[in-house]
Amino acid sequence: MVSSRLFNNIEFSVLRRIGIGLAIAGGVINSMLYNIDDRHRDVIFDRFQGVKLDVIEEGTHFMISWLHRPIIFDIRARPRSVPSITEIQGIKARRKQSTSGE
């Protein structure tokens, strides 16, 4: 009885160490991976070299968390409406020409 309890304690001790080791390894790997969504791009800021020239596309990527910092940009095209005075004056001039020509 005593020997089986001792064996179980040693077995749980080994399992506990393996579990803690796997949890720490998983946390480190999780902090080194990051995702870039589609229609986004990324540049890396390196603490020693500054901003790197490589543009990283979408997907899952690896970084060293204390050395690199990803800067993610949204590159989706958005419709823009830019008002223009000359455009409005041109439309008014065309309207006057079309009404006076009839």
Biopython code that builds the backbone (N, CA, C, O; Angstrom):
import numpy as np
from Bio.PDB.StructureBuilder import StructureBuilder

atoms = [
    (1, "MET", "N", (0.804, -1.190, 0.000)),
    (1, "MET", "CA", (0.000, 0.000, 0.000)),
    (1, "MET", "C", (0.854, 1.264, 0.000)),
    (1, "MET", "O", (0.621, 2.178, -0.790)),
    (2, "VAL", "N", (1.812, 1.307, 0.863)),
    (2, "VAL", "CA", (2.656, 2.490, 0.965)),
    (2, "VAL", "C", (3.447, 2.686, -0.316)),
    (2, "VAL", "O", (3.612, 3.818, -0.770)),
    (3, "SER", "N", (3.937, 1.611, -0.904)),
    (3, "SER", "CA", (4.725, 1.732, -2.130)),
    (3, "SER", "C", (3.856, 2.200, -3.298)),
    (3, "SER", "O", (4.339, 2.949, -4.148)),
    (4, "SER", "N", (2.597, 1.783, -3.364)),
    (4, "SER", "CA", (1.718, 2.228, -4.454)),
    (4, "SER", "C", (1.360, 3.705, -4.291)),
    (4, "SER", "O", (1.240, 4.419, -5.286)),
    (5, "ARG", "N", (1.190, 4.172, -3.055)),
    (5, "ARG", "CA", (0.928, 5.599, -2.828)),
    (5, "ARG", "C", (2.142, 6.436, -3.203)),
    (5, "ARG", "O", (1.999, 7.508, -3.791)),
    (6, "LEU", "N", (3.314, 5.965, -2.874)),
    (6, "LEU", "CA", (4.538, 6.669, -3.231)),
    (6, "LEU", "C", (4.688, 6.722, -4.742)),
    (6, "LEU", "O", (5.070, 7.753, -5.295)),
    (7, "PHE", "N", (4.391, 5.623, -5.406)),
    (7, "PHE", "CA", (4.473, 5.578, -6.861)),
    (7, "PHE", "C", (3.480, 6.556, -7.488)),
    (7, "PHE", "O", (3.810, 7.242, -8.455)),
    (8, "ASN", "N", (2.256, 6.621, -6.936)),
    (8, "ASN", "CA", (1.249, 7.545, -7.450)),
    (8, "ASN", "C", (1.674, 8.993, -7.242)),
    (8, "ASN", "O", (1.455, 9.823, -8.125)),
    (9, "ASN", "N", (2.273, 9.318, -6.110)),
    (9, "ASN", "CA", (2.737, 10.689, -5.866)),
    (9, "ASN", "C", (3.839, 11.069, -6.838)),
    (9, "ASN", "O", (3.856, 12.187, -7.354)),
    (10, "ILE", "N", (4.757, 10.148, -7.091)),
    (10, "ILE", "CA", (5.830, 10.423, -8.043)),
    (10, "ILE", "C", (5.245, 10.575, -9.441)),
    (10, "ILE", "O", (5.665, 11.449, -10.200)),
    (11, "GLU", "N", (4.286, 9.734, -9.781)),
    (11, "GLU", "CA", (3.652, 9.800, -11.095)),
    (11, "GLU", "C", (2.923, 11.130, -11.278)),
    (11, "GLU", "O", (3.032, 11.758, -12.331)),
    (12, "PHE", "N", (2.184, 11.558, -10.264)),
    (12, "PHE", "CA", (1.488, 12.848, -10.353)),
    (12, "PHE", "C", (2.466, 14.001, -10.401)),
    (12, "PHE", "O", (2.207, 14.998, -11.073)),
    (13, "SER", "N", (3.575, 13.890, -9.711)),
    (13, "SER", "CA", (4.588, 14.939, -9.740)),
    (13, "SER", "C", (5.156, 15.100, -11.150)),
    (13, "SER", "O", (5.335, 16.221, -11.626)),
    (14, "VAL", "N", (5.435, 13.991, -11.809)),
    (14, "VAL", "CA", (5.953, 14.043, -13.180)),
    (14, "VAL", "C", (4.891, 14.602, -14.122)),
    (14, "VAL", "O", (5.192, 15.445, -14.966)),
    (15, "LEU", "N", (3.656, 14.139, -13.982)),
    (15, "LEU", "CA", (2.569, 14.657, -14.826)),
    (15, "LEU", "C", (2.338, 16.142, -14.584)),
    (15, "LEU", "O", (2.070, 16.890, -15.524)),
    (16, "ARG", "N", (2.439, 16.571, -13.345)),
    (16, "ARG", "CA", (2.258, 17.973, -13.011)),
    (16, "ARG", "C", (3.340, 18.815, -13.688)),
    (16, "ARG", "O", (3.043, 19.872, -14.245)),
    (17, "ARG", "N", (4.578, 18.360, -13.645)),
    (17, "ARG", "CA", (5.679, 19.091, -14.284)),
    (17, "ARG", "C", (5.500, 19.150, -15.795)),
    (17, "ARG", "O", (5.733, 20.186, -16.417)),
    (18, "ILE", "N", (5.088, 18.036, -16.375)),
    (18, "ILE", "CA", (4.854, 18.013, -17.822)),
    (18, "ILE", "C", (3.708, 18.962, -18.185)),
    (18, "ILE", "O", (3.796, 19.693, -19.172)),
    (19, "GLY", "N", (2.645, 18.951, -17.396)),
    (19, "GLY", "CA", (1.504, 19.847, -17.653)),
    (19, "GLY", "C", (1.884, 21.306, -17.540)),
    (19, "GLY", "O", (1.487, 22.116, -18.378)),
    (20, "ILE", "N", (2.647, 21.653, -16.519)),
    (20, "ILE", "CA", (3.080, 23.044, -16.355)),
    (20, "ILE", "C", (4.002, 23.446, -17.498)),
    (20, "ILE", "O", (3.894, 24.555, -18.022)),
    (21, "GLY", "N", (4.904, 22.558, -17.887)),
    (21, "GLY", "CA", (5.797, 22.841, -19.011)),
    (21, "GLY", "C", (5.043, 23.057, -20.316)),
    (21, "GLY", "O", (5.360, 23.972, -21.077)),
    (22, "LEU", "N", (4.037, 22.211, -20.578)),
    (22, "LEU", "CA", (3.231, 22.374, -21.788)),
    (22, "LEU", "C", (2.418, 23.666, -21.765)),
    (22, "LEU", "O", (2.252, 24.316, -22.798)),
    (23, "ALA", "N", (1.911, 24.039, -20.588)),
    (23, "ALA", "CA", (1.144, 25.283, -20.475)),
    (23, "ALA", "C", (2.032, 26.495, -20.744)),
    (23, "ALA", "O", (1.621, 27.427, -21.436)),
    (24, "ILE", "N", (3.233, 26.484, -20.204)),
    (24, "ILE", "CA", (4.147, 27.608, -20.432)),
    (24, "ILE", "C", (4.567, 27.667, -21.901)),
    (24, "ILE", "O", (4.592, 28.744, -22.495)),
    (25, "ALA", "N", (4.896, 26.518, -22.485)),
    (25, "ALA", "CA", (5.278, 26.476, -23.904)),
    (25, "ALA", "C", (4.124, 26.951, -24.793)),
    (25, "ALA", "O", (4.347, 27.687, -25.754)),
    (26, "GLY", "N", (2.904, 26.538, -24.478)),
    (26, "GLY", "CA", (1.746, 26.988, -25.254)),
    (26, "GLY", "C", (1.524, 28.483, -25.142)),
    (26, "GLY", "O", (1.178, 29.134, -26.128)),
    (27, "GLY", "N", (1.718, 29.036, -23.953)),
    (27, "GLY", "CA", (1.567, 30.481, -23.773)),
    (27, "GLY", "C", (2.612, 31.274, -24.539)),
    (27, "GLY", "O", (2.307, 32.315, -25.120)),
    (28, "VAL", "N", (3.845, 30.783, -24.539)),
    (28, "VAL", "CA", (4.918, 31.464, -25.275)),
    (28, "VAL", "C", (4.644, 31.415, -26.776)),
    (28, "VAL", "O", (4.780, 32.426, -27.465)),
    (29, "ILE", "N", (4.262, 30.255, -27.280)),
    (29, "ILE", "CA", (3.968, 30.129, -28.712)),
    (29, "ILE", "C", (2.770, 30.987, -29.091)),
    (29, "ILE", "O", (2.765, 31.603, -30.157)),
    (30, "ASN", "N", (1.763, 31.036, -28.241)),
    (30, "ASN", "CA", (0.578, 31.853, -28.509)),
    (30, "ASN", "C", (0.935, 33.334, -28.576)),
    (30, "ASN", "O", (0.355, 34.062, -29.382)),
    (31, "SER", "N", (1.870, 33.797, -27.755)),
    (31, "SER", "CA", (2.245, 35.211, -27.783)),
    (31, "SER", "C", (3.141, 35.543, -28.968)),
    (31, "SER", "O", (3.320, 36.720, -29.283)),
    (32, "MET", "N", (3.711, 34.537, -29.636)),
    (32, "MET", "CA", (4.573, 34.775, -30.787)),
    (32, "MET", "C", (3.827, 34.723, -32.113)),
    (32, "MET", "O", (4.384, 35.110, -33.140)),
    (33, "LEU", "N", (2.596, 34.260, -32.119)),
    (33, "LEU", "CA", (1.818, 34.175, -33.348)),
    (33, "LEU", "C", (0.800, 35.305, -33.411)),
    (33, "LEU", "O", (0.215, 35.682, -32.395)),
    (34, "TYR", "N", (0.591, 35.843, -34.610)),
    (34, "TYR", "CA", (-0.456, 36.850, -34.796)),
    (34, "TYR", "C", (-1.055, 36.688, -36.181)),
    (34, "TYR", "O", (-0.407, 36.170, -37.091)),
    (35, "ASN", "N", (-2.284, 37.130, -36.336)),
    (35, "ASN", "CA", (-3.024, 36.983, -37.594)),
    (35, "ASN", "C", (-3.221, 38.337, -38.252)),
    (35, "ASN", "O", (-3.412, 39.355, -37.587)),
    (36, "ILE", "N", (-3.170, 38.319, -39.577)),
    (36, "ILE", "CA", (-3.514, 39.491, -40.373)),
    (36, "ILE", "C", (-4.720, 39.091, -41.212)),
    (36, "ILE", "O", (-4.666, 38.119, -41.966)),
    (37, "ASP", "N", (-5.799, 39.840, -41.078)),
    (37, "ASP", "CA", (-7.019, 39.542, -41.821)),
    (37, "ASP", "C", (-6.844, 39.881, -43.299)),
    (37, "ASP", "O", (-5.909, 40.582, -43.686)),
    (38, "ASP", "N", (-7.773, 39.363, -44.119)),
    (38, "ASP", "CA", (-7.711, 39.715, -45.530)),
    (38, "ASP", "C", (-8.036, 41.188, -45.702)),
    (38, "ASP", "O", (-8.775, 41.773, -44.910)),
    (39, "ARG", "N", (-7.484, 41.770, -46.735)),
    (39, "ARG", "CA", (-7.571, 43.199, -47.034)),
    (39, "ARG", "C", (-6.853, 44.051, -45.990)),
    (39, "ARG", "O", (-7.186, 45.222, -45.812)),
    (40, "HIS", "N", (-5.885, 43.478, -45.309)),
    (40, "HIS", "CA", (-5.022, 44.199, -44.389)),
    (40, "HIS", "C", (-3.579, 43.850, -44.739)),
    (40, "HIS", "O", (-3.309, 42.780, -45.285)),
    (41, "ARG", "N", (-2.666, 44.741, -44.428)),
    (41, "ARG", "CA", (-1.241, 44.489, -44.601)),
    (41, "ARG", "C", (-0.538, 44.886, -43.311)),
    (41, "ARG", "O", (-1.123, 45.529, -42.440)),
    (42, "ASP", "N", (0.727, 44.489, -43.206)),
    (42, "ASP", "CA", (1.450, 44.654, -41.962)),
    (42, "ASP", "C", (2.895, 45.030, -42.261)),
    (42, "ASP", "O", (3.494, 44.517, -43.205)),
    (43, "VAL", "N", (3.449, 45.925, -41.456)),
    (43, "VAL", "CA", (4.886, 46.168, -41.431)),
    (43, "VAL", "C", (5.343, 45.901, -40.008)),
    (43, "VAL", "O", (4.574, 46.044, -39.058)),
    (44, "ILE", "N", (6.592, 45.517, -39.873)),
    (44, "ILE", "CA", (7.136, 45.163, -38.564)),
    (44, "ILE", "C", (8.030, 46.287, -38.062)),
    (44, "ILE", "O", (8.905, 46.764, -38.783)),
    (45, "PHE", "N", (7.805, 46.703, -36.833)),
    (45, "PHE", "CA", (8.712, 47.624, -36.169)),
    (45, "PHE", "C", (9.654, 46.791, -35.305)),
    (45, "PHE", "O", (9.216, 46.081, -34.400)),
    (46, "ASP", "N", (10.937, 46.884, -35.588)),
    (46, "ASP", "CA", (11.975, 46.168, -34.860)),
    (46, "ASP", "C", (12.643, 47.158, -33.908)),
    (46, "ASP", "O", (12.979, 48.270, -34.316)),
    (47, "ARG", "N", (12.837, 46.779, -32.665)),
    (47, "ARG", "CA", (13.420, 47.692, -31.677)),
    (47, "ARG", "C", (14.843, 48.113, -32.020)),
    (47, "ARG", "O", (15.281, 49.184, -31.599)),
    (48, "PHE", "N", (15.571, 47.300, -32.769)),
    (48, "PHE", "CA", (16.956, 47.627, -33.105)),
    (48, "PHE", "C", (17.102, 48.249, -34.487)),
    (48, "PHE", "O", (17.922, 49.149, -34.669)),
    (49, "GLN", "N", (16.324, 47.790, -35.466)),
    (49, "GLN", "CA", (16.462, 48.245, -36.849)),
    (49, "GLN", "C", (15.423, 49.277, -37.264)),
    (49, "GLN", "O", (15.561, 49.873, -38.332)),
    (50, "GLY", "N", (14.407, 49.505, -36.476)),
    (50, "GLY", "CA", (13.333, 50.413, -36.862)),
    (50, "GLY", "C", (12.300, 49.687, -37.706)),
    (50, "GLY", "O", (12.124, 48.475, -37.583)),
    (51, "VAL", "N", (11.611, 50.442, -38.573)),
    (51, "VAL", "CA", (10.567, 49.856, -39.413)),
    (51, "VAL", "C", (11.223, 49.087, -40.548)),
    (51, "VAL", "O", (12.046, 49.641, -41.278)),
    (52, "LYS", "N", (10.870, 47.826, -40.703)),
    (52, "LYS", "CA", (11.408, 47.006, -41.784)),
    (52, "LYS", "C", (10.654, 47.303, -43.071)),
    (52, "LYS", "O", (9.477, 47.663, -43.033)),
    (53, "LEU", "N", (11.314, 47.157, -44.197)),
    (53, "LEU", "CA", (10.730, 47.505, -45.487)),
    (53, "LEU", "C", (9.789, 46.442, -46.030)),
    (53, "LEU", "O", (9.026, 46.724, -46.954)),
    (54, "ASP", "N", (9.817, 45.236, -45.492)),
    (54, "ASP", "CA", (8.967, 44.162, -45.976)),
    (54, "ASP", "C", (7.513, 44.418, -45.594)),
    (54, "ASP", "O", (7.211, 44.765, -44.452)),
    (55, "VAL", "N", (6.617, 44.243, -46.565)),
    (55, "VAL", "CA", (5.184, 44.321, -46.309)),
    (55, "VAL", "C", (4.675, 42.892, -46.209)),
    (55, "VAL", "O", (4.888, 42.084, -47.113)),
    (56, "ILE", "N", (4.004, 42.587, -45.112)),
    (56, "ILE", "CA", (3.541, 41.238, -44.850)),
    (56, "ILE", "C", (2.058, 41.154, -45.180)),
    (56, "ILE", "O", (1.270, 42.000, -44.759)),
    (57, "GLU", "N", (1.688, 40.133, -45.933)),
    (57, "GLU", "CA", (0.291, 39.975, -46.347)),
    (57, "GLU", "C", (-0.482, 39.153, -45.333)),
    (57, "GLU", "O", (0.052, 38.767, -44.294)),
    (58, "GLU", "N", (-1.763, 38.885, -45.645)),
    (58, "GLU", "CA", (-2.641, 38.215, -44.686)),
    (58, "GLU", "C", (-2.193, 36.804, -44.384)),
    (58, "GLU", "O", (-1.506, 36.160, -45.177)),
    (59, "GLY", "N", (-2.598, 36.341, -43.220)),
    (59, "GLY", "CA", (-2.251, 34.996, -42.777)),
    (59, "GLY", "C", (-1.770, 35.009, -41.335)),
    (59, "GLY", "O", (-1.835, 36.035, -40.658)),
    (60, "THR", "N", (-1.292, 33.875, -40.874)),
    (60, "THR", "CA", (-0.739, 33.753, -39.530)),
    (60, "THR", "C", (0.772, 33.870, -39.624)),
    (60, "THR", "O", (1.404, 33.214, -40.452)),
    (61, "HIS", "N", (1.345, 34.704, -38.775)),
    (61, "HIS", "CA", (2.774, 34.994, -38.842)),
    (61, "HIS", "C", (3.415, 34.874, -37.474)),
    (61, "HIS", "O", (2.740, 34.873, -36.444)),
    (62, "PHE", "N", (4.728, 34.772, -37.489)),
    (62, "PHE", "CA", (5.536, 34.578, -36.288)),
    (62, "PHE", "C", (6.293, 35.863, -35.989)),
    (62, "PHE", "O", (6.775, 36.527, -36.907)),
    (63, "MET", "N", (6.401, 36.217, -34.720)),
    (63, "MET", "CA", (7.196, 37.370, -34.308)),
    (63, "MET", "C", (7.818, 37.079, -32.950)),
    (63, "MET", "O", (7.336, 36.227, -32.203)),
    (64, "ILE", "N", (8.879, 37.788, -32.644)),
    (64, "ILE", "CA", (9.479, 37.724, -31.316)),
    (64, "ILE", "C", (8.873, 38.892, -30.547)),
    (64, "ILE", "O", (9.166, 40.048, -30.852)),
    (65, "SER", "N", (8.047, 38.612, -29.571)),
    (65, "SER", "CA", (7.185, 39.633, -28.978)),
    (65, "SER", "C", (7.946, 40.767, -28.301)),
    (65, "SER", "O", (7.458, 41.898, -28.323)),
    (66, "TRP", "N", (9.084, 40.539, -27.713)),
    (66, "TRP", "CA", (9.799, 41.632, -27.067)),
    (66, "TRP", "C", (10.666, 42.418, -28.048)),
    (66, "TRP", "O", (11.163, 43.492, -27.709)),
    (67, "LEU", "N", (10.854, 41.891, -29.268)),
    (67, "LEU", "CA", (11.696, 42.552, -30.267)),
    (67, "LEU", "C", (10.882, 43.197, -31.379)),
    (67, "LEU", "O", (11.221, 44.289, -31.835)),
    (68, "HIS", "N", (9.824, 42.547, -31.817)),
    (68, "HIS", "CA", (9.021, 43.029, -32.943)),
    (68, "HIS", "C", (7.654, 43.512, -32.479)),
    (68, "HIS", "O", (7.093, 43.018, -31.501)),
    (69, "ARG", "N", (7.134, 44.498, -33.216)),
    (69, "ARG", "CA", (5.759, 44.946, -32.988)),
    (69, "ARG", "C", (5.090, 45.110, -34.344)),
    (69, "ARG", "O", (5.521, 45.946, -35.137)),
    (70, "PRO", "N", (4.054, 44.341, -34.630)),
    (70, "PRO", "CA", (3.391, 44.486, -35.930)),
    (70, "PRO", "C", (2.511, 45.737, -35.967)),
    (70, "PRO", "O", (1.818, 46.050, -34.999)),
    (71, "ILE", "N", (2.552, 46.441, -37.092)),
    (71, "ILE", "CA", (1.686, 47.598, -37.328)),
    (71, "ILE", "C", (0.795, 47.213, -38.504)),
    (71, "ILE", "O", (1.272, 47.075, -39.630)),
    (72, "ILE", "N", (-0.477, 47.044, -38.245)),
    (72, "ILE", "CA", (-1.415, 46.521, -39.242)),
    (72, "ILE", "C", (-2.195, 47.675, -39.868)),
    (72, "ILE", "O", (-2.732, 48.533, -39.168)),
    (73, "PHE", "N", (-2.246, 47.680, -41.215)),
    (73, "PHE", "CA", (-2.944, 48.720, -41.967)),
    (73, "PHE", "C", (-4.134, 48.117, -42.695)),
    (73, "PHE", "O", (-4.088, 46.977, -43.155)),
    (74, "ASP", "N", (-5.197, 48.902, -42.791)),
    (74, "ASP", "CA", (-6.384, 48.519, -43.551)),
    (74, "ASP", "C", (-6.216, 49.074, -44.958)),
    (74, "ASP", "O", (-6.093, 50.287, -45.128)),
    (75, "ILE", "N", (-6.208, 48.208, -45.974)),
    (75, "ILE", "CA", (-5.967, 48.670, -47.348)),
    (75, "ILE", "C", (-7.210, 48.544, -48.222)),
    (75, "ILE", "O", (-7.103, 48.585, -49.448)),
    (76, "ARG", "N", (-8.374, 48.393, -47.625)),
    (76, "ARG", "CA", (-9.596, 48.279, -48.413)),
    (76, "ARG", "C", (-9.890, 49.600, -49.116)),
    (76, "ARG", "O", (-9.663, 50.677, -48.565)),
    (77, "ALA", "N", (-10.388, 49.501, -50.319)),
    (77, "ALA", "CA", (-10.775, 50.694, -51.071)),
    (77, "ALA", "C", (-12.125, 51.181, -50.551)),
    (77, "ALA", "O", (-13.062, 50.396, -50.398)),
    (78, "ARG", "N", (-12.213, 52.464, -50.286)),
    (78, "ARG", "CA", (-13.455, 53.054, -49.791)),
    (78, "ARG", "C", (-13.916, 54.135, -50.761)),
    (78, "ARG", "O", (-13.099, 54.922, -51.239)),
    (79, "PRO", "N", (-15.187, 54.184, -51.051)),
    (79, "PRO", "CA", (-15.665, 55.270, -51.922)),
    (79, "PRO", "C", (-15.591, 56.606, -51.187)),
    (79, "PRO", "O", (-15.900, 56.699, -50.000)),
    (80, "ARG", "N", (-15.184, 57.610, -51.905)),
    (80, "ARG", "CA", (-15.064, 58.947, -51.304)),
    (80, "ARG", "C", (-15.799, 59.947, -52.171)),
    (80, "ARG", "O", (-15.779, 59.852, -53.398)),
    (81, "SER", "N", (-16.435, 60.884, -51.544)),
    (81, "SER", "CA", (-17.109, 61.963, -52.242)),
    (81, "SER", "C", (-16.380, 63.254, -51.913)),
    (81, "SER", "O", (-16.368, 63.703, -50.767)),
    (82, "VAL", "N", (-15.777, 63.839, -52.929)),
    (82, "VAL", "CA", (-15.017, 65.068, -52.727)),
    (82, "VAL", "C", (-15.759, 66.191, -53.433)),
    (82, "VAL", "O", (-15.832, 66.206, -54.662)),
    (83, "PRO", "N", (-16.309, 67.127, -52.676)),
    (83, "PRO", "CA", (-17.018, 68.235, -53.321)),
    (83, "PRO", "C", (-16.034, 69.173, -54.027)),
    (83, "PRO", "O", (-14.927, 69.411, -53.545)),
    (84, "SER", "N", (-16.460, 69.693, -55.170)),
    (84, "SER", "CA", (-15.606, 70.572, -55.948)),
    (84, "SER", "C", (-16.433, 71.744, -56.447)),
    (84, "SER", "O", (-17.517, 71.555, -56.997)),
    (85, "ILE", "N", (-15.928, 72.940, -56.258)),
    (85, "ILE", "CA", (-16.644, 74.142, -56.708)),
    (85, "ILE", "C", (-16.682, 74.178, -58.228)),
    (85, "ILE", "O", (-17.718, 74.503, -58.810)),
    (86, "THR", "N", (-15.593, 73.857, -58.868)),
    (86, "THR", "CA", (-15.556, 73.901, -60.331)),
    (86, "THR", "C", (-16.518, 72.885, -60.930)),
    (86, "THR", "O", (-17.083, 73.135, -61.994)),
    (87, "GLU", "N", (-16.716, 71.758, -60.281)),
    (87, "GLU", "CA", (-17.649, 70.759, -60.785)),
    (87, "GLU", "C", (-19.070, 71.304, -60.748)),
    (87, "GLU", "O", (-19.824, 71.120, -61.704)),
    (88, "ILE", "N", (-19.444, 71.964, -59.676)),
    (88, "ILE", "CA", (-20.792, 72.526, -59.549)),
    (88, "ILE", "C", (-20.997, 73.642, -60.562)),
    (88, "ILE", "O", (-22.062, 73.728, -61.173)),
    (89, "GLN", "N", (-20.002, 74.495, -60.752)),
    (89, "GLN", "CA", (-20.124, 75.573, -61.728)),
    (89, "GLN", "C", (-20.222, 75.008, -63.147)),
    (89, "GLN", "O", (-20.956, 75.546, -63.975)),
    (90, "GLY", "N", (-19.502, 73.949, -63.427)),
    (90, "GLY", "CA", (-19.573, 73.329, -64.753)),
    (90, "GLY", "C", (-20.943, 72.734, -65.020)),
    (90, "GLY", "O", (-21.444, 72.816, -66.142)),
    (91, "ILE", "N", (-21.561, 72.132, -64.002)),
    (91, "ILE", "CA", (-22.904, 71.566, -64.162)),
    (91, "ILE", "C", (-23.915, 72.685, -64.391)),
    (91, "ILE", "O", (-24.799, 72.556, -65.237)),
    (92, "LYS", "N", (-23.793, 73.787, -63.641)),
    (92, "LYS", "CA", (-24.701, 74.916, -63.821)),
    (92, "LYS", "C", (-24.560, 75.519, -65.216)),
    (92, "LYS", "O", (-25.554, 75.889, -65.841)),
    (93, "ALA", "N", (-23.312, 75.618, -65.704)),
    (93, "ALA", "CA", (-23.089, 76.173, -67.044)),
    (93, "ALA", "C", (-23.703, 75.262, -68.103)),
    (93, "ALA", "O", (-24.287, 75.760, -69.066)),
    (94, "ARG", "N", (-23.589, 73.966, -67.957)),
    (94, "ARG", "CA", (-24.174, 73.031, -68.919)),
    (94, "ARG", "C", (-25.704, 73.115, -68.887)),
    (94, "ARG", "O", (-26.360, 73.023, -69.925)),
    (95, "ARG", "N", (-26.256, 73.287, -67.698)),
    (95, "ARG", "CA", (-27.720, 73.395, -67.591)),
    (95, "ARG", "C", (-28.204, 74.666, -68.295)),
    (95, "ARG", "O", (-29.233, 74.654, -68.971)),
    (96, "LYS", "N", (-27.460, 75.757, -68.132)),
    (96, "LYS", "CA", (-27.849, 77.010, -68.786)),
    (96, "LYS", "C", (-27.768, 76.856, -70.298)),
    (96, "LYS", "O", (-28.658, 77.315, -71.014)),
    (97, "GLN", "N", (-26.705, 76.212, -70.794)),
    (97, "GLN", "CA", (-26.570, 76.025, -72.238)),
    (97, "GLN", "C", (-27.689, 75.151, -72.790)),
    (97, "GLN", "O", (-28.215, 75.423, -73.869)),
    (98, "SER", "N", (-28.058, 74.094, -72.049)),
    (98, "SER", "CA", (-29.086, 73.195, -72.559)),
    (98, "SER", "C", (-30.465, 73.851, -72.526)),
    (98, "SER", "O", (-31.295, 73.573, -73.391)),
    (99, "THR", "N", (-30.725, 74.722, -71.538)),
    (99, "THR", "CA", (-32.034, 75.388, -71.489)),
    (99, "THR", "C", (-32.089, 76.549, -72.465)),
    (99, "THR", "O", (-33.156, 76.806, -73.022)),
    (100, "SER", "N", (-31.000, 77.261, -72.702)),
    (100, "SER", "CA", (-31.038, 78.401, -73.628)),
    (100, "SER", "C", (-30.986, 77.938, -75.086)),
    (100, "SER", "O", (-31.423, 78.673, -75.972)),
    (101, "GLY", "N", (-30.478, 76.772, -75.348)),
    (101, "GLY", "CA", (-30.361, 76.248, -76.703)),
    (101, "GLY", "C", (-31.688, 75.735, -77.251)),
    (101, "GLY", "O", (-31.798, 75.538, -78.461)),
    (102, "GLU", "N", (-32.676, 75.517, -76.432)),
    (102, "GLU", "CA", (-33.955, 74.954, -76.899)),
    (102, "GLU", "C", (-34.828, 75.997, -77.398)),
    (102, "GLU", "O", (-35.944, 75.712, -77.831)),
]
sb = StructureBuilder()
sb.init_structure("model")
sb.init_model(0)
sb.init_chain("A")
sb.init_seg("    ")
for serial, (resi, resn, name, xyz) in enumerate(atoms, 1):
    if name == "N":
        sb.init_residue(resn, " ", resi, " ")
    sb.init_atom(name, np.array(xyz, "f"), 0.0, 1.0, " ", f" {name:<3s}", serial, name[0])
structure = sb.get_structure()
